[in-house]
Amino acid sequence: MDQVKKICLVDDHVIVRHGLKALIEKLGPYSVVEEYDDGADFVEKLKLDQLPDLVLMDLSMPNMGGLEVMKHLQAENIKVPVLILTLNENEDVIIQLFRLGARGYLNKTASSTSMKMALEEIFRSGYFHNEFMQLSLENNLSSENLNETNPILNKMSTRERDFLRLVCHEKEYTYDQIADLMEVNRRTVDGYREGLFEKFSIKSKTGLVLLVLKHKLYEHL
């Protein structure tokens, strides 16, 4: 029998939390063990010696939203997996959440099937992102012990690696800025991007960033 995973809910709407709890506990070996009214309540009451297996958290909340919570967790070096629920699919915001340590995001309009898939994938591989799942399933790659023989790295040219390193840089360069830094024209940069999209079945900048984060590739680029 699978071990029951302990999940915390952070959402300022009580009725939403109750609905999520009922749904989650029907989807698998999951138990909602704590509920918090908002980010500030979560940060104040979180027991560091009893961390849950996953935190399911709304992005937009009063007092302290999901982005601020993620910044706090990173600053305090609190290692707890977080799945973000949001209606905001702005790519820059999503990328920032992943950089801060989020393990996935799910649109609030998602189906119960998508919720089940997200939970299973986070517990299976560590991360959830719709377009990223196929790569993970095809390669079944570990995040550990990566080196120059890693099959993902071997699929990239030297310039594609240079491009990807700049895409993932904390300064959040635009594609035009990356072209300037690489001393090439924008069309060439677009070619690097499209080449990586095709090689890894990725369709967005978010997918590229998650590729690097999940497999800890940055230091090898």
N, C-alpha and C positions, 0 to 999 in steps of 0.2 A: 504493500500500500504506500502511495506517495506521501511524503511528509507534508503536513499542512503548512502553507506559507502564510506568514503573518503580514497583514496589510493595514496601513493607516490611511485615512481619508482626510484631506484638508480642503474644505470648501465652505464658503460663507452661507450657503443655503442648506438648511436642515433637510428639507424635502429631497434635495438632490443627493445628499449623503445617504439618506435612508434608501433611496432607489438604487444607488450604486452598491450599497452593502448587500441588498437583496439579490441584485444581479450577480455580483462578483462571487458570492458564496454558492451560486448555482453553477458557475462556470468550471469549477475544478476544486482541487484541494486547497482552498483559500479561506482564510478567516479574517474578517475585519476586526482588529483588536482595539483600535483607538480612532476617535473622530475629533477633529479640531475645527474651530469656527473660522479661522483665517491663518495667515502666515505667522502673525505675531503670537497667536495662541500656540501654534505648533512649535515655534522656536523656544518659547518660554517653558513649555511642558514636556518637550521631547526628553526621554530618558536615555542618556548616552550609553548606559550599561544594558539597555534593553531595546536596541534598535530593531525596527521591523525589517522584514525581508524586502518590502517595497512600500514607497509612499506614493499615493495617487493624489495629485494636487492640482487645483485650479490655478490658471495663470493670473486671472484678474480677480483680485479680492481687495476689500478695504483694509486699512491699517498696514498690511504688508502683503504684497502680491507674490506670485510664484517666482518671478525674476529676482526679487529682493531676497527671497528665501534661499534661492540657489547661490546667490553671492555670499550669503551668510554661511551656508554649509561649506562652501569652498574655502572661505577665509578661516573658518574654524577647523578645517580638515576633517569634517564629519562625513564619513563614507557610508552613505545610504542610497540605494537606487531610487530614483524618482521618475515617475511617469507623469507627464504634464497633460492636463486636459485644457483645451483652449478652443475658442472660435477664431483666434488670431493666427493666421497662417502666413504672416509676413516672414519671408525667408531669413532676413537678417536677425529677427527675434529668435526664430527657431535655431539658427546656427549659434547664436549667443547662449541659448539654453544648453545646447550640447557641449559647448566649450566649458560651461560652468559645471558640467557633470551630469546633466539630465540623461536618462537612459532611453527616453523616447517621448513622443507626443502623440496625442490622439484628439481628433476633432470632436467636439461635444455632440456633433450630430452623427457620430459613428454608430454603427449597429452593434448588437451584442456579439455578433460573430467577430467583428473587428476588435472588440475589447478582449475577447477570449484569445485571439491571435496575438495581440499585444502582450498580454500577460505571459502566455506560453513562450513567446520569443524572447522576452527579457529574461525569464528564468532559464531559458535554454542557452542563449548566446550572449546575453548581457545587454543587448540593445534592441530597440524596435524602430523601424522606419519603413514605411510601405515599400518604397522602391528598392530598399537595401536588402530586403529579405531573400530575394532570389540569389543574390551573390553569396550570402551567408550559407544558404542551403546547398548551393552548388559546390562551394569550396570547403565547408565545414572546418574553417581555419581557426586555430587557437590564437588568442591575443598574446600568448607567451612565447618566448624564445624565438622571436622574429629576427632574421638576419638577411644578408644579401641574397640568400637562396630562396627567400620567400617568393612564392609564385605570383603574388600580387605585384611586388616590386619588379619582378622579371618581365612583366607585361608592359612596363613603362619605359619609354626612352629617357635619356638624361634630361632633355628639355621638358618633357612632360613632368618629370619629378620636380624640376625647378619651378614650373608653373604651379604644381600642386602644393608645394611648400609655401608659395606666396598666397595662394587661395586660403590656406589654413592659418596664415599669420595672424597674430593677435591684433595687428593694426587694421585688419579687415579691409584690405585693399580692394578697390574696384578693378574690373577687368582692364579699364583704360590705364589705371596706375600700374597694374602688373605689366602691361605692354611697355610702359616707359621704363620700368625697373629691369625688364628683360632685354630692353633695347631692340624691340621688334615692333611691327605694326599690330594694330588691333585684330586684323584678319588672321594673323599668325596665332595670336593668343586664342582666338575663337577656334582655330584648328586644333590646338592642344586640348581645349575643353571638350570639343566634340569627339576627339579621338578617345579620351578617357571615358566619356559617356558611353560610347559604343563598346569599348573593351569590358566595362564593368556593369553594363545594363543599368546605368544611372542616368537620371534625367534632370538633375538640379545641382546647384552649388551645395545645398544642404547634404545631398548624397555623397558628394566628394569629401566634404569635411568629415562626415561620419565614417566614411571608409578609412580615413587616416586615424581618427580617434579610436575606433573600435579595435583596429589591429595595431595600434601604437606604432604607426609608420613614420611619424614626423622626424624622429632622430635619424632615420635611415634615408631620408629624401635628399 
